[in-house]
Amino acid sequence: MPNILVIGFDPHTIPGFDPAPVAAGIEHASRAFAELGLTEDLFLVDFAELDGRAQAKLIEKLENKQYDAVVVGGGIRKGPGLLELFQVVVNEVHWRQPDAAIAFNDSPGDSPDWVLKALEQKRKS
């Protein structure tokens, strides 16, 4: 059973943000991963921990288990002022999980589709 790590923001920690749609998307994706026979771990960044605590927690997560694919969520890539976080996340994944396929999503709900594409690309390489 392939192990998948999904990295994104905890929608409940983003100031002035309605977490309901993102939380629903995360739940939908979790069900889809299970139906596909993929073991999903979530790493949800607390928006209040962008001072370095999130990076330390991410490193610990990446060092404790081998993943076949890692998803970097759209909020981390697209959010204003978050380019440095995006760079940190991608580099930590690359350095600590060099054999993992890296996937990016448009929304939490489409994560399984992008993981399947990334795993297929990995198989072909």
C-alpha positions in Angstrom: 0.0 0.0 0.0 1.7 3.3 -1.1 2.2 5.9 1.6 1.2 9.4 0.8 1.9 12.6 2.7 -0.3 15.6 2.1 1.1 19.0 3.3 -1.3 21.9 3.5 -2.6 24.5 5.9 -5.0 23.7 8.7 -7.9 25.8 7.4 -9.1 26.4 11.0 -6.0 28.4 11.8 -6.1 30.9 8.9 -7.3 34.3 10.2 -10.4 35.6 8.4 -10.9 32.4 6.4 -14.0 30.2 6.1 -12.5 26.7 6.8 -15.6 24.7 5.8 -14.9 24.2 2.0 -11.3 23.3 2.6 -12.1 21.0 5.5 -14.7 19.3 3.3 -12.2 18.9 0.5 -9.7 17.3 2.9 -12.3 14.8 4.1 -13.3 14.0 0.5 -9.7 13.4 -0.5 -9.1 11.2 2.6 -12.0 9.0 1.6 -10.7 8.8 -2.0 -7.2 7.9 -0.9 -8.6 5.0 1.2 -10.8 3.8 -1.7 -7.7 3.8 -3.9 -5.7 1.7 -1.4 -3.4 4.6 -0.6 -2.3 5.3 3.0 -2.6 9.0 3.7 -0.9 11.1 6.3 -1.8 14.7 6.8 0.6 17.4 7.8 -1.5 20.5 8.3 0.5 23.6 9.1 -0.9 25.9 11.8 -0.8 29.4 10.3 0.5 30.7 13.6 3.6 28.5 13.3 5.2 30.1 10.2 8.0 31.4 12.4 10.0 28.2 12.0 8.0 25.8 14.1 6.2 24.5 11.1 9.5 23.7 9.4 10.8 21.8 12.4 7.6 19.8 12.6 7.7 19.0 8.9 11.3 17.8 9.2 10.3 15.5 12.0 7.4 14.1 9.9 9.5 13.6 6.9 12.2 11.8 8.9 9.8 9.3 10.6 8.4 7.5 7.6 9.1 6.8 4.0 6.6 8.2 1.5 5.9 7.1 -2.0 4.4 10.5 -2.9 4.1 13.9 -1.2 1.4 16.5 -2.1 2.2 20.1 -1.6 -1.2 21.9 -1.2 -2.3 24.9 -3.2 -2.6 27.2 -0.2 1.1 26.8 0.4 2.0 27.5 -3.2 -0.5 30.2 -4.0 -1.0 32.2 -0.9 0.3 35.8 -0.9 3.6 36.1 0.9 4.2 32.4 1.2 6.8 31.9 -1.5 9.5 31.3 1.2 7.4 28.6 2.9 6.8 26.9 -0.5 10.5 26.9 -1.1 11.2 25.4 2.3 8.6 22.7 1.9 9.8 21.6 -1.5 13.4 21.5 -0.5 12.7 19.6 2.7 10.7 17.0 0.8 13.4 16.8 -1.9 16.2 16.4 0.7 14.5 14.1 3.1 12.3 12.0 0.8 14.4 11.8 -2.4 12.6 8.8 -3.7 9.1 10.2 -3.3 7.1 11.6 -6.2 6.0 15.2 -5.6 2.5 16.2 -6.5 0.8 19.6 -6.4 -3.0 20.1 -6.2 -5.5 22.7 -7.2 -7.7 22.0 -4.3 -7.7 19.4 -1.4 -10.4 17.3 -3.2 -8.2 16.7 -6.3 -5.1 15.5 -4.4 -5.7 11.8 -5.1 -5.8 12.5 -8.9 -2.5 14.4 -8.8 -0.9 11.7 -6.7 -1.9 9.0 -9.2 -0.4 11.1 -12.0 2.8 11.7 -10.0 3.2 8.0 -9.1 2.7 7.1 -12.8 5.3 9.7 -13.8 7.7 8.1 -11.3 7.0 4.6 -12.6 7.8 5.8 -16.2 11.1 7.5 -15.2 
